[in-house]
């Protein structure tokens, strides 16, 4: 499991990182090495937004954990 931070995440699980692409590279490296791996982000409820623009190389999260709920995606 990877627990990653982000600035915001949408309801599909696409994440907006903190810049530089480091989170995307880290997640992609683990996915390449181990195959499917669970990706979790911890954020505040107000950081869940309607839509995050994404590109084909971007990664998404499987779970969103906030102070008030846990959301399982896909």
N, C-alpha and C positions, 0 to 999 in steps of 0.2 A: 504494500500500500504506500502511496505517496500522499502526503499532506502538503498542500501548496497554498500559499497566500495569493490574493489577488485584490485588485481595486474594485472590481465588480464582476458579476456573473449573471448570465441571462437564464431564462426558464428552460432553455435547451441544454444548459451546461457549458456554453462557450464562455471562456474567461477573458477578462481584460487584466493583463499582468501589470507589473510595475515599471515596465519599460526595459528595453535591451534584449528581449527575447530569451532571457536566461531560463525562465520557467518552462517555456516551450521546449527548449533544447534538453533540459533535464528530464522532462517527462518523455520526450521522444527517445532519448537514450535508454531509459529503462524499458520502454515498450519494445524497442528493437532487441534488447538483450533478453528480456524475460517473456515477451509476448503480452498477453492481456494482463494488465495490472490495474487495481482499483485506485482512482484518483479522487481525493477529497479536498475540499476547500472549506475553510472556516471564515465566515464573514458576519457582518451585522445584517439584520433583515433589510435595512434600507439600501444595501448594496446589491440587492437582487433587482435587475432591470428587465425591461421588455426584450431588448435585443442588443447583442454585441456583434458588430461587424467582424467577420472572420475570413481567413484565407485557408486554402487547402492544407497547409502545413500546420495550422493551429491545432491545439489540443483542447479537449473539453474535460469536464469533471464528471464523475459518476455520482457523487454525493455532495450536497451543500449542507453545511452544518452552521446554524445560527444560534443565538442565545435562546430562541423560542421554538425551533423546530429542526428536524432532519429531513431533507428532501432527497429521495432516491430518484435518479434520472435514468431513463431508458430501461 
